[in-house]
Amino acid sequence: MIGARLLRSSISAILMLTALHVSASDYRFNLYLGLGPINISAGTAHLYDTQVTYNGRSAIRTAMEMSTNATADKIFALRDTIESYNTAGGESLYFRKTVNEGSKHNLETAQFSKDNNRYIVNLETWDMNSGTRTSRTTEWRDSRIFDLMSMIAYTQGFDTSDSELGRTESLPMVNGNMVVQQYLVYTGNKRIKADDGRTYDCMVISIRDYKEGKERETVKAYVTRDRQHTPIQLDIILGAGTTIRALLK
């Protein structure tokens, strides 16, 4: 049986990749849990966005909801919601993630600003079981800081038409109470059949990070090679033959 810690570590990756195209109005995915040769239906994910006004500025509010089904709940119950306010150009304004995973009920927020051409983000985390704030930090960077959704808006322009295999983009992204580096690596093309019955011509993007000084692949994303870069299949790699797969429906 998969431990809660392993599944919990995959949630950010799922949210990040099932949102690969923030200008879409509505995307829905089926989730599958792979245990070696066995695959079981695990739940659904829903991504949608709206035009809003945030602090007097025109913005895009992108929301992502994930829910496991009754079968997966016996292994690990998940009810997560993420929302992000970004400018039309994809620059982060505000980020909020509500985590309901098993007995864990946490809230993460990020408030973005600029001062003298430096990028600032104020991060807070809360334990909603006790109602107490667990951390409060501020990070500065000379270059733009991303949240999950603004990073995805950037990924939307990931043109591979004349790219060599191995092309890599590195982006600083908020994660809980810190800013971490994420690496997007182009690894080739493949045709993928989705749960809507259609087959799509996709580029393959490997999402990687570093742990204890070693590079590791956490997710493999298959997104259409057209201008929309629609996410079709997303494989979240948990190790030991275990994966979570999201398929467009």
Buried (B, 14 or more C-beta within 10 A) or exposed (E): EBEBEEBBBBBBBBBBBBBBBBBBEEBBBBBBBBBEEEEEEBBBBBBBBEEEEBEEEEBBBBBBBBBBBEEBBEBBBBBBBBBBBBBEEBBBBBBBBBBBBBEEBBBBBBBBEEEEEEBBBEBBBBBEEEEEEBEEEEBEEEEBBBBBBBBBBBBBEBEBEEEEEEBEBEBBBBBBBEBEEBBBBBBEEBEBEBBEEEEBEBBBBBBBBEEEEEEEBBBBBBBBBEEEBBBBBBBBBBEEEBBBBBBBE
